[in-house]
Amino acid sequence: MKENGTLQVLYDGKVVGKLALMAGRKIAFEYSEEWLETGFSISPFSLPLKEQVFIPTKEYFGGLFGVFGDSLPDGWGNLLLNRMLWKKGMKPEEMTMLNRLAIVGQSGMGALAYRPEEHFSFEPQGYDLDDLALQCQKILNTEYSEKLDELYLLGGTSGGARPKIMTEIDREDWIIKFPAHVDGQDAGEMEYEYALCAKACGIDMTEVRLFPSKKCKGYFGIKRFDRERIVDGIETKVKAGNKKKRIHMLTAAALLELDFEQPSLDYHSLMKLTKILTRDNEDDVREMFRRMCFNVFAHNRDDHSKNFTYLYDEMKKGWRLSPAYDLTFSNTYYGEHTTMVDGNGRNPGKNELLAVGLQAGLEKSWCEEVIEKMKNTVEERLEKYL
């Protein structure tokens, strides 16, 4: 595999700009002339739409700006990619970030694509979820898996730490997860019940399913929100579509150039980010408040900056909060929320939640009503997990 010195960034077939490898492994970016005339800022704070060579100042994304780091796999996907590189006689540590983006090509999360692509050639085949779950465990145990090619094809560009595949079901795009080392065998059922509880709490989520298994209570699946169908030029999420529309997305980590593996946020900052990015969209601000409350009461402490995402709406030429994801019981190795609540990460409660809501300009009575309803709903529906 040749070392790429430059790479084109594309959006819906249009050239957004160019990435170039600089001294010290930093990756510079410059918008194309066409995109400057007709496009939008792909990362509003770091890459404003103007004629300039942008060079990142932080190291969190391997010398990339966060928006491009979002295209790369992490956790499980990165493990698969490194295994594939070793299998093909390549050394992962010698791969530049541009090489890795070239391998992602058009298969990454969100809307951005990269050219020229570096292809691993596979023939897609049918699969059995129980068998894939077993093969995932072999990979995690550093054992040989005869299904490495299939696992990479299905999940090699995914984010997150848990083993997963990205697949099409009934002409819709889904992510299906399998248990990791730290999970119990029935982690899928737990995340499914958490998702149903979140919906009962008024939180916006895409469709979820519990896919059947002969070995456990099922595997959790969630419909992707970065893909939509187009029917006769109209974007829709119904099953009748026959062309996919890729949605540009940015995590909070990418927007703010944060190290998502470290505690780096307070919900005050997330509320402020939501207000600024969505132009004070009240629905999105209230939605972020609900998610904060749910994470506190449902003991989801892995609420890091990559677990909050914003989508670009081409029609409205603005940003909106994405549907929720990765809502499940979780601890961190230090026992605290990765995102603090009014400065409290260990045991935040009503006072801290209320302080965040009030500072964001929400009505006290509404906040108190949401807090009470959320607490009661979570305790009633998720009692066996808490």
N, C-alpha and C positions, 0 to 999 in steps of 0.2 A: 504494500500500500504506500503510495507516494505521500510525502508530507505536503499538505496544502498550505500555501502561503496566503491565499485569498479565497473567499467564498462569497457567493451571491446570496442575499436574503430575499425570499419571494413571499408574496401574499396574493392568493387567488390568481396566480400566474403572472403577476406584475412584479417587477424588480423594485424592492424597497430600498436596497442599498448594498453596500459591500463591507465585509469583514476582512481585516488584514492582520496578520501576525506581526507583532512588533518585538523589539528587543526586550528581554526580560519576560517573554511569554505573555505580555498583555495583548489583548485583541481590540484593535481600534475599529470604529464603525463610522461610515459616512453614508448619508442618504443619497439616492440617485436624483438627478435633475427632474426626471418625470415624477417621482414620488413627492418631491418638494412642491410641485405644481398641483398635484391632484390627490395626494394622500393625507395621512394623519400621523400624529406622533405615536409611535408604537410603544413608547414608555414615557409618559408625560413629564416626569420629573428629571429623568436622566438623559433623555434624548428628545429635546424639543425640536420641532420641525423647522430646522434652519440649516443653512449651508455651513458645515463645520465638520472637522474630523474630531470625533469624540473618543477619548481614551479613558477607560475606567480607572478609578483611584483605589478600589478595594479588591481583595483577593478571594472573596467568598465563593465566586463562581468560576474558579480556575482561570482568572484573567479576563472573563467575559462580563458584559453587562448582564444584569439579572434577567432581562427579557429573553436573552438567548440561553441563559442557564435554565430557564423554565422549559426549554425544548428538549433538554438532555434528561436521560433517565437518572434516577438516584436510587439508593437502596437496592431493591430487588432487580430492577432493570439494569443497573450498573454491574451487579454481580453477574448477570447473564451475559452482558456484553464482554466483560473481561474473560469469562470462560470461553466465549466464542473466539475471541482474539487469540487466546492460548491454543485453542484447538486448531486454528489456522496458521499457527507458527508465528504469531505476532506478539510482541511484548506490550501489554497495556500501558506500562509506565512510559513507553516511548511515544504514545499517541498524544498529539496535541488536541486542544479543545476543538480546533477546526476540523481535524480528522473525525472526531466523535460527532460533530454536527453533520459532517458529510455522510456518515453512516446513518444518522437519523433521517436525513433527506426529507421526504414528504410524510414520514410516518410518525412524527412527533405529536405531542399533545398541542392543542391550540391550532392556530392558522398559519404560523410561519413555516416555510420550507427552505431548504438549502441546496445549492447547486454549485459545482458538480457533486453528484451523489456517489458514494462508495457502496456497492451492493454486496450483500451476502445472498447467494441464490439458494432458495428453498422451494420445494413443491408443497403447498399447503395440503394437509390431509385431514380426515375426520379425527375426532378426539373424544376421549372419555374423561369426564371431570375427575372421577376417582383416581384414574391412572395418572392424570396430570398432577393431582395433589400429591400422590406418592412420589412422582419424579421431582417435584419441587422440594420435598423433604430430602431427597437424595442430594440435590444441589446444595441445600442448606447445610447438610452434613458433610460436604466436600467429597461426596461419593460420585462414581461415574453414573451418568444417566444417558441412556440411548436416545432420549427424547430432547436432548439439548437444543437441536435445531428447531424443533416445534415450539419449545418453550420460548426461545428467543424470538421466533416469528410472531408469537402471540403476545408476548409481554416484554420484549427487550427495550421498548422505548417508554415504558410506564414509569410514573413517579411513585413515591412511597416505599416503605420498607417491606410490606407484606407481599408474598408471592401472589401474582395475579396474571390474568390474561385479558386481552382486549379482543373482542370478537363481535360478529354480527349475528343477531337473532331476529327473525321476522323483519329483516331489512332495517333494523335499528342497531345502533352501536352500543355495546355494553362492556362494562368491566366486571369480571368475576374474580373474587378473591379466594385464596386458600390459606389455611393456618400457617403461621410462622412458629419458630421455636418457643417463643414466650406465650403463645396462644394455647388455649385449651382446644380440644378436638372440635367442640361445637361453637367456635368463635363466630362462624358464619351465622348461626341462628341468633346469637347475641347481637351482632351488628344489625341484623334484620329487625329484631324487636326494638332496638334503639332507634332505627330509622322510622318505624311505625310510630313510636312514641314521639319522636321529633315532629312528625307530621301532625299528630294529635295536639301538639303544643303550638301549632300554627307556623312552624318553620318550613320554609320553601325547600323542597327536595324534588328531584326527578323520580321517575318510577323505580321501584326496587323490587327484587324477587329473591326468594330462597330456592335455589336450584337443587333438585333432588340428588341424594347420594345413597349408596348402599353401605357406606362406612361411617357416616356421621349424620347429623340432623339436617345437613344441607350446606350449600355454599352461597355466600352473600353476593348478589349482583346488583349493580346500579347502572342506569342508563346514562350515557355520557352527555354532558351539556355543552361540550365543545364541538358537537356535530349536529347538524339539522338537515332535514330533507327539503328539497325544493320541488314544488309541483307547479308547472306552468309559470315559472318565474316568481312564485310566492313561497317564502320560507314557511315551513310548517314542521310540526313534530308528529304528524300522523304517519301511519305506516305506508300510505299509498305512494309516497315519493319515490323517485328513481335517480336523483342526483343529490350528492352531499354538499352541504355548505359548511366550511370550516370556520369556527368562531375564534377570533383573536382573544386571548386571555392572558392575564397577568396575576401572579400571586402577590400578596402583600410583601413577601420577601423580595421579589423581583422589583416591585415598584419602589421600595424604600432601600434597595441594595443592602439587605440584612442577612446575617448568618442565621439561617433557620434552625440550625442544629444547637443554637445557644438561646437562652432566654433573652429576648431583645425587644419585647413589646409590652405595653400595657393596653388594656381595652380602651382607655382614654385615647390612645394613639389610633387604634383601629376605628373608633367612632369618628375621630377627626378626619382620618383618611377617607372614610366613606362619605362624609359630608362634602369634602373638597372634590373628590373624584366624580361623585354622582351629582354634583351641583345642588347639594342640599335636598336630594330626593328623600322625602320623609319616609316612604315605604322601606327604602334600603336602610336608613338609619335605625328604624324600629326593628327591622329584621336582624341587624347586627346586635342589637340589644337582646333580642330573643335568644340568639345563638350563645351569647355570653352567659345568660342565665341557664340555658340548657347544659352547657359544659360544666358549670359549677355544680348544679344539682345532680347531674348524671355521672359525675366523676370522670369526665373526659379531660384529663390533664395534659394530653399530648396536643394541645391547641397552639401549635407553633405557627410561624408566619407563612408557611407554605400551605397551611390548611384553610386559608381565606383567599378567595379568588374573585377577580373582577373581569367582566366580559365587555368587549367593545361592541356597541350597537351601531351598525353602519347607517341605518335609517335615521336614527336620532343624532348621529355623530357625537356620541357620548358614551359614558361608562355606566354599568350597573353591577350590582352585587350578584355573583353567581349563586345558583342553588347550593345548599349545604352538602358536605361530604365528610367522610372519615369521622362520623359521630359514633363513638363506642366507648365502653369502659376502658380506661387506660391510666397507667401510672407513668411517672418519669423516674429516672434513677435517683433524683434528688427529692422526689416526693412532692413537688410543687407543680402548679400550672406553669406551662411554658410562657404563656401570656398572663401577666399579673392583672389583678382586678383592683383598681385604685391603690396600687402599691402592695397588695397582699397576694402572694402566690400560694401560701400554704393552706389557709382555711378561710377564704373569702365567703361572705354571707350577704344578707339583705342590705346591710349598711353600705358595703362597698359597691354592690350592684346599683343601688339607688344613687350613690355619688357619681358613678359613671354616666348613668342616664340623665341626671339633672344637669351635669356639666355639658352634655351634648344637646341640651335644650328641650328634652322630653318632659312631658307633664308628670308631676309627682304621682298623681292619682293613677295615671295609666301605667307607670312603671311598677307601682305597688300591686296593681291588679295582675300584671304579667308575672311578676315575681311569685305571687301567691298561687296563681293558676299553674305555673310551671313547676313549682315545688310539689304541689299536690299530685299533678299528673305523672311526674317522674317517679315519685314515691309509690304511687299506685301501680304503675305499669312495669316498673323496673326493679321492684323490691328485691327479687331474688339475686340481682347482680350487685346491689349496693351494700 
